[in-house]
Amino acid sequence: MQFWQTSRFRIALDQPRVMGIVNVTPDSFSDGGRHYASTRSAIQHCETLVDEGAAILDIGGESTRPGIAPVPLEEERSRVVPVVREALRPGVPVSVDTYKPELMREVLELGADIVNDIWGLRQPGAEEAVAAHPACGVCIMHMHGEPRTMQRSPLEGDPVPPVLAFLRERSQALRARGVAADRIARDPGIGFGKTVAQNFALLGRQRELAGDGYVMLAGWSRKSSLGTVSGLPVNERVPASVAAALLAVDRGAHVVRVHDVRETVAALKVWQAMQSACGEQAGRTT
């Protein structure tokens, strides 16, 4: 059985795990800052996601939608740190979505389990912040360009080779700093500097990205590519998001990062029932 080692938990990946998104930003593309009003409202959302079946909570204080300006460190810190303190209490792994090494160090000192970095630890000091911790998990993501401009000049050509090369290089850089392989998850970065066709190519060929033995995380929830193919606005993309999550799991994703936890968990139970039944049938015929 494969595991994802994190600060407090060794997460078993014998079944797909759902990571619930907790945006504490006023300008999220997906939920319009609904959980930004107070720490209490954010924690209530955390509790709801856990009740719905989230195995991991992912807390972020900076929107990464295309064209967005960076958030200053102190502002991001003021949004994230109070929520992390409270979210650590229920006993569920807590991930923090940040690329700032100062914030990484602070939340890891508080007890956060995972650093989820859209820059793949390329900011100065980020690798060191993770490597200095004895056990935290880390998710490295591929992004072409940077949030303000990534969709103006997206990646060209076949996306699989450059995405795989990047994820391998970043994984090897962490391994060289002493970070064990079972602490590392990799995310192809759906929507981050890719065209709609490239995003779906990455989904269709995801097994090529998952072949190195690392934990694979997929984040399709409510993405604009789903809106393009379905014609649905962001707040009506639950069915498309669930479909994408199922397809990602079927192609080797161990963790899916989603807004709509209850619906995704229910769909994955159906998928698991099918897998179990197929396994039992195969056992009877051999």
KOLKOLVO-736959 format. One record per residue (C-alpha): residue in one letter; x, y, z. Coordinates in steps of 0.2 Angstrom, whole numbers, plus 5000, padded with zeros to 4 digits. Example, Ala and Ser with C-alpha at 12.3 -4.5 7.8 and 13.67 -1.06 7.14 Angstrom:
! KOLKOLVO-736959
a506249785039 s506849955036 
//
This chain:
! KOLKOLVO-736959
m500050005000 q500650184996 f500650315009 w500850505009 q501950555024 t501550715032 s501950805048 r500650725059 f499950585048 r500450445037 i499050455025 a498550285018 l498150284999 d497250124998 q495850224992 p495750394984 r495750534996 v494750704994 m495650864999 g494350995003 i494751174998 v494551315010 n494851485002 v495051625014 t495151755001 p493951894996 d494251864977 s494251674974 f493651634956 s492651484963 d491651544978 g491751734979 g492551744996 r491051665005 h492251595019 y493251755020 a492151855032 s492951785048 t494051645055 r492451575063 s491551565046 a493151485038 i493251355052 q491351315050 h491751275032 c493151165037 e492051075049 t490751055035 l492050985023 v492650855036 d490850805040 e490550775021 g492050665020 a493650775016 a495150675021 i496350835020 l495951015022 d496851135010 i496851315017 g497451465005 g497451645008 e497951704990 s496951684974 t497851614960 r496651644946 p497351714930 g497751904930 i497751914949 a499052024958 p500151944972 v499551964990 p500852045002 l501551925015 e500752005030 e499052005022 e499151825017 r499751785035 s498351875043 r497151775033 v497851605035 v498751585052 p497151605063 v496251475052 v497651355052 r497751365071 e495951315073 a495951195059 l497351085067 r496151045082 p494950915074 g496350795069 v496250805050 p497850835040 v497951015036 s498851085020 v499251265017 d499251334999 t500651454999 y502251494989 k503051605002 p504351525012 e504151635028 l502351575029 m502851395025 r503951405040 e502651485052 v501251365048 l502451215049 e502951275066 l501151275071 g500951095066 a500251105048 d500450945039 i500750985020 v501451135010 n500551144993 d501551264982 i500951314965 w502751374961 g503451204964 l504551274978 r505451384965 q505351544976 p507051584985 g507051495002 a505551374999 e506551214996 e507451255012 a505851285022 v505151115017 a506851025019 a507151095036 h505651005043 p505850825047 a504250755041 c503050875032 g502150835016 v502350935001 c501450954984 i502451024970 m501351094955 h501851134937 m501451314932 h501951384915 g502251574918 e501551654933 p499751694938 r499651874931 t500151824914 m500051634912 q498451624901 r499151764889 s500551654883 p500151474888 l501251324885 e501451274867 g501351094860 d501250934869 p501050974887 v501550804894 p503450804891 p503750974899 v502650944914 l503350774917 a505150844916 f504750984928 l503950874941 r505450754940 e506650894941 r505750974956 s505650804965 q507450764962 a507950934969 l506950894985 r507650724986 a509450794985 r508950905000 g508450745010 v506650755008 a505950575007 a505050514991 d503450475002 r503350655007 i503150714990 a501550734979 r501450804962 d500150904953 p500150934934 g499351104937 i497751104927 g497351274921 f499051354926 g499651414909 k498851284898 t497551284884 v495951184886 a496551054874 q498151034884 n497251014901 f496250874894 a497750794886 l498550794903 l497050714910 g496950584896 r498850544898 q498950564917 r499650384919 e501250444910 l501350574924 a501050454938 g502250324933 d503750374945 g502950314961 y502550474969 v500850534975 m499850604962 l498650754966 a497350824953 g496450984955 w495051004942 s493751074953 r492651214944 k494151254932 s493751364917 s494151214905 l492651124912 g491651284909 t492251294891 v491751114887 s490051114897 g489551294894 l489151314913 p489651454924 v490851424939 n489451404952 e488551264941 r490051154937 v489851024951 p489350884939 a490850924927 s492050944942 v491450774949 a491650694932 a493450764930 a493850704948 l493250524944 l494250524927 a495850584937 v495650444950 d495350314936 r496950374928 g498050354944 a497750514955 h497850474973 v497150634979 v495850754971 r495750934977 v493950994976 h492651124982 d491151004982 v491750864994 r490050784997 e489650754979 t491450694975 v491450574990 a489850504984 a490450474966 l492050394972 k491050274982 v490150214967 w491850204958 q492550104972 a491049984972 m491349954954 q493249924957 s492849804971 a491549704962 c492749684947 g494149624958 e492949494966 q492349434949 a494149424943 g494549324958 r493149194955 t493749174937 t495549134940 
//
